[in-house]
Amino acid sequence: MSVESVFPQLEALLPHVQKPIQYVGGELNSTVKPWDECDVHWALMYPDAYEVGLPNQGVMILYEVLNERDGVLAERTYSVWPDLEALMREHGVPQFTVDSHRPVKAFDVFGLSFSTELGYTNMLTALDLAGIPLEAKDRGLDDPIVLAGGHAAFNPEPIADFIDAAVIGDGEQAVLDITDIVRQWKAEGRPGGREEVLFRLSKTGNVYIPRFYDVEYLADGRIARVVPNRSGVPWRVSKHTVMDLDEWPYPKQPLVPLAETVHERMSVEIFRGCTRGCRFCQAGMITRPVRERSITGIGEMVDKGLKATGFEEVGLLSLSSADHSEIGEIAKGLADRYTEDKIGLSLPSTRVDAFNVDLANELTRNGRRSGLTFAPEGGSERMRKVINKMVSEDDLIRTVATAYGNGWRQVKLYFMCGLPTETDEDVLQIADMAANVIAKGRQVSGANDIRCTVSIGGFVPKPHTPFQWAPQLSAEETDARLEKLRDKIRGDKKYGRSIGFRYHDGKPGIVEGLLSRGDRRVGAVIRAVYEDGGRFDGWREHFSYDRWMACAAKSLAEFDLDVDWYTTRERTYEEVLPWDHLDSGLDKDWLWEDWQDALDETEVDDCRWTPCFDCGVCPAMDTHIQVGPTGKKLLPLSVVNK
């Protein structure tokens, strides 16, 4: 049965909201398929505004993977701003997809990708607007399967009441496997109802169904155990790992936004995973092992993507793009190929020890020479040993000297505040480092227009990392520490005016910490915040710390717990962590040993170039590190005779 578009009702509301263009759809390379010709329908959501959600690489990849499959339809939906939300509620317009403006409730699967936990209240808004019961236990046969993915899904326990399922790890093959199960169940006439299709998903061992697990607690509030509550359900759920990225060259037809977005470029993921071993970095830990895309595969994707989009910049994405074994050849090959078209290249922040001026020159040859971004993360040499970020201040000074000496005028340095064992002195050394950077820049360039921007974020301990046991610094202590640093930078008469200082206060980090290491009891807090008007918590102008703390105090009091119990409390080795039954491949004993190494300020090498450290991922996931070089060149372009 066909599903009608709600656009006629929506269109009447658009003149009364800001940026109505973000709700109309019709982007270049978007896909609209006939509903009746498809037997499995997916609604995909990045739970944030269009300008943040549309460029999200994960959702874009899954959108294309699903729509390439015969009989499968995937459409996109994003969070609506409060002005449109109010009008939708007033006029009875449900949460809709932007591709064909069909109501989200009509789809078989509602998949949400969470890169940050601060999108949880936006999920509840979308569910409520869609007419889908907020809690999974209240949903019926005709409600979509609500499925969580993305990095935050590696601990979905805080949203366990609201989701039917979670997938951890790579999504490309996972969504196709889920599609096959849903299709078969529907073809059989939906036997056993909602419970049966969820059970079939659970039996794969790769889809987590929270309702099939009971959590038992100790008297002091800690978890005693998490146990399956029906036979046939696995004790642990494993992550998905795509091994050959060249077999998944997505997106082939990247979406081109209608409205301004946070990234106006075509992006290619050049490798997945990281083995640098930075102890604070959840992304690096949960995406192991390293899997490189071949240089020829990258060349093909860039060529097709530029032809399909008309973008003038290519982002070479990964957790540490300069670590690709053929990054120099990739950058030079692409710069050579697109010299006449003036196509710019960009990398995310560059590791200090991976930077070289030849690579930087290739990246900026066809584009504008903007500032360079480096991430020492820790303010002192001691802190960098604790977090296993093996970069010395001498390394940094040599690197920025090379950059300033070759014409760059601006460098941005990124740090974290509140790292384990950190003291005020560790953070105050950031000011000394920035001053040394300016001094060296002036010396090698002979100019005084040298700038260094110091950007600082609060550290949040994350699941599946060596710091998952660490206490988090309180918001008050974080703010006090950053205030001392600000005063030291401002008080530097010689270099202070050349140092920019940007920082986030400690309050959003405490909420993120509550959500990232929370258990099912935190779900009551999320719901209370949503019902009190919480929306867009990742946006400074919408975030309310007082609202979160008030709702948390009330909701957690029922369990004799508080926010500090989830955030500033240090965990012990014996404690059962809320995510222990979700297998990222990392051996818990190895993580604990690395945590002890951090406390001893012991560094560990990158296992790509040294013997294995037994983190557990390769044997547990039946995977292996894939690393070049291939020795090949970029795909040559065919010559067109005019």
C-alpha positions, -999 to +999 in steps of 0.1 A: +000+000+000+014+034-010+023+060+016+012+096+010+036+126+012+029+151+040+045+179+020+011+197+012+006+202+050+043+209+056+046+235+028+020+257+044+043+259+075+076+266+058+071+304+053+069+308+091+102+291+100+139+299+096+159+282+068+129+264+052+151+252+024+165+225+047+132+207+048+123+205+011+146+178-002+155+173-038+193+175-034+215+165-063+221+127-061+192+121-037+171+091-044+133+086-045+121+051-052+085+040-056+072+028-023+051+000-037+080-015-056+100-020-024+094-045+004+118-031+030+117+006+039+144+024+059+143+059+074+178+070+083+185+098+107+214+118+119+198+133+150+209+169+145+201+198+122+203+194+084+234+215+082+252+190+105+234+158+094+235+160+056+274+158+053+276+129+078+296+103+059+281+073+078+244+081+069+253+090+034+271+056+029+242+036+043+216+056+023+234+047-009+242+010+000+205+004+008+191+022-022+214+002-046+196-030-034+165-040-055+133-039-035+149-017-007+141+020-001+160+043+022+152+079+029+167+105+052+153+125+081+169+152+103+160+170+135+137+199+130+144+232+148+121+242+177+102+267+155+091+240+130+085+215+158+060+238+175+041+243+142+042+205+134+026+198+168+000+225+163-010+213+128-005+176+133+023+171+108+045+141+117+083+136+115+090+133+078+117+122+054+132+150+032+134+127+001+097+122-004+082+137+028+067+104+039+059+099+076+087+081+095+062+059+113+054+042+080+089+027+076+100-007+086+133+004+102+141+038+118+179+038+120+197+066+139+234+072+138+249+087+170+284+101+168+277+119+201+255+111+231+242+147+231+218+137+203+196+115+226+169+141+233+166+148+196+159+111+191+130+114+215+117+145+198+117+126+165+100+095+179+073+117+195+067+137+164+065+105+143+038+091+166+061+062+176+059+053+214+090+066+232+096+033+250+102+001+230+079-019+253+049+001+242+054-004+204+032-025+183+035-046+151+032-016+128+057+006+145+092+007+129+122-011+145+142+017+161+178+009+155+208+028+169+243+028+154+274+050+153+302+054+179+278+062+208+260+028+202+290+010+217+273+018+250+236+020+241+224+012+277+213+048+286+189+046+256+180+009+261+144+018+270+139+038+238+155+016+211+146-019+198+181-027+186+217-015+183+245-023+158+280-017+169+308-013+144+307-009+106+272-006+091+276-014+054+271-052+055+251-050+088+222-030+072+220-055+043+219-084+067+192-068+088+173-060+056+173-097+046+159-108+079+132-081+079+123-090+043+120-127+051+099-121+082+075-099+062+073-124+033+062-150+058+034-128+070+052-113+101+049-145+122+054-140+160+050-103+156+076-078+167+091-101+192+099-127+165+117-104+141+138-090+170+147-125+181+158-134+146+180-103+146+194-112+180+203-147+170+228-135+145+251-125+174+257-091+157+225-071+166+219-062+203+183-063+214+182-046+249+148-062+258+164-097+257+188-088+285+182-082+322+205-060+343+210-070+380+224-045+405+244-048+437+232-030+469+258-002+463+244+006+428+270-012+408+260-038+382+261-074+393+256-089+359+238-085+325+222-118+315+200-129+286+164-135+296+155-160+269+172-190+253+189-185+219+201-150+228+240-147+228+257-137+260+278-112+241+271-092+210+300-086+186+309-056+164+307-057+126+340-051+107+343-045+070+377-057+059+381-047+023+372-010+019+378-012-019+347-035-020+327-006-005+335+025-025+308+046-010+295+072-014+297+069-052+272+098-057+277+121-027+248+143-017+251+180-026+232+201+000+207+228-009+214+248+023+247+257+038+262+229+058+292+225+081+313+208+054+311+220+018+333+194+001+333+159-013+349+134+012+366+101+008+375+078+037+411+068+029+414+043+057+395+031+087+408+023+122+439+035+141+466+017+161+484+048+175+470+038+208+460+072+222+443+061+254+416+088+255+404+081+219+374+059+217+372+061+179+408+048+176+400+019+199+367+007+186+375+009+149+406-013+151+422-028+130+437-004+104+422-010+069+436+011+042+418+019+010+441+014-020+456+044-038+438+033-070+405+029-051+409+064-037+416+078-071+385+062-086+363+075-058+376+111-061+372+111-099+336+098-097+326+119-068+338+152-083+320+144-115+289+136-096+289+167-074+309+196-088+326+203-054+359+221-055+374+205-024+382+169-015+385+159+021+408+129+027+392+114+058+403+091+085+413+093+122+449+101+112+450+106+074+487+114+072+493+079+085+481+063+052+512+044+039+509+062+005+496+096+016+524+114-002+517+097-035+479+102-030+483+140-023+507+145-052+487+124-076+454+142-069+471+176-069+487+168-103+454+155-117+433+185-107+458+213-112+437+229-140+404+224-122+419+241-090+405+213-068+417+218-032+426+189-009+422+188+029+431+166+058+416+166+093+441+177+119+476+165+112+497+146+137+529+166+146+551+136+138+534+129+105+536+164+091+561+172+063+562+203+042+561+185+009+527+169+019+514+202+031+524+219-001+507+193-022+475+197-001+474+234-007+487+236-042+453+240-059+434+255-029+439+282-004+466+281+022+447+282+054+460+275+089+474+242+100+459+222+129+479+200+152+467+181+183+493+176+210+463+169+233+483+170+265+498+202+278+530+187+293+555+160+283+543+140+313+507+142+302+515+131+267+531+100+282+500+093+302+477+095+272+502+078+249+504+107+225+541+103+217+549+139+206+576+160+224+576+197+225+608+197+205+589+177+178+562+203+178+586+233+176+605+217+147+572+211+129+558+246+133+592+261+124+590+242+091+555+255+086+561+291+094+594+290+074+575+279+044+549+306+044+522+296+068+511+323+093+486+305+115+488+273+135+460+259+157+468+236+186+442+214+202+444+202+238+422+185+264+417+195+300+409+171+328+429+141+316+437+115+342+464+125+368+465+160+353+475+190+375+472+227+371+509+229+361+503+204+333+477+227+318+496+259+324+524+245+303+501+250+273+507+287+276+545+281+276+542+259+245+521+285+226+546+312+235+575+291+222+556+284+190+551+322+184+588+329+192+600+302+168+575+314+141+588+350+144+624+338+143+621+316+112+597+339+092+612+372+101+576+385+105+555+395+135+521+385+120+524+350+133+494+336+151+488+305+172+453+296+184+450+273+214+417+254+215+408+233+245+380+208+252+371+190+284+381+153+285+353+128+288+362+092+296+347+068+271+337+031+270+361+006+254+392+027+261+419+023+288+404+054+305+369+038+309+378+033+346+391+069+351+375+096+372+362+126+352+372+161+364+343+181+377+329+210+358+340+234+385+376+221+386+378+222+348+366+258+346+390+269+374+419+252+356+411+269+323+407+302+339+442+300+353+455+292+318+435+321+302+450+345+328+485+332+321+481+337+283+466+371+287+493+381+311+521+374+286+530+409+274+554+396+247+534+369+230+499+370+245+483+391+218+494+366+192+478+337+210+441+330+205+424+311+232+392+291+227+377+267+252+345+250+262+335+252+298+333+219+317+295+217+319+286+200+286+314+175+293+298+164+325+265+157+308+283+138+280+302+118+307+269+109+324+255+096+290+287+080+277+293+058+308+257+055+320+235+025+324+198+019+319+189+040+349+202+071+331+173+066+306+150+082+331+172+113+331+171+116+293+134+113+292+129+139+319+152+164+301+133+158+269+099+164+286+113+195+302+121+209+267+157+197+262+166+198+225+198+202+204+221+196+235+252+197+213+245+234+205+257+259+231+227+281+227+202+253+233+221+234+260+210+238+296+233+224+323+209+234+350+181+214+333+202+183+331+214+185+367+179+191+380+164+162+360+193+140+370+190+148+407+154+139+407+156+108+385+187+093+400+175+099+436+152+069+431+182+047+428+202+065+456+227+076+429+238+110+416+257+125+386+291+123+404+286+085+408+286+082+370+312+109+362+338+118+388+340+083+404+369+060+396+360+024+387+378-007+399+389-037+378+362-059+394+333-037+385+310-049+357+307-020+333+274-014+315+289-022+281+309-054+291+284-076+272+291-057+239+322-070+223+344-044+205+371-071+201+393-054+227+404-076+256+393-061+289+425-072+306+446-055+279+426-023+284+432-025+322+469-031+317+471-001+294+453+020+321+480+009+346+506+019+320+490+053+318+492+057+356+529+047+354+534+072+324+545+043+302+543+048+264+533+020+240+543+019+203+520+017+173+514-020+166+514-015+129+552-012+129+560-033+160+552-067+174+515-073+184+506-060+219+476-085+222+448-060+223+426-089+211+409-073+181+425-094+153+419-129+167+385-120+183+371-105+151+390-128+127+406-097+112+440-084+105+458-051+100+457-041+063+485-017+053+503-008+021+522+004+003+507-011-029+533+005-051+506+015-076+498+049-089+466+068-090+441+057-116+451+075-148+425+097-165+415+088-200+426+113-227+398+130-245+405+139-281+389+172-291 
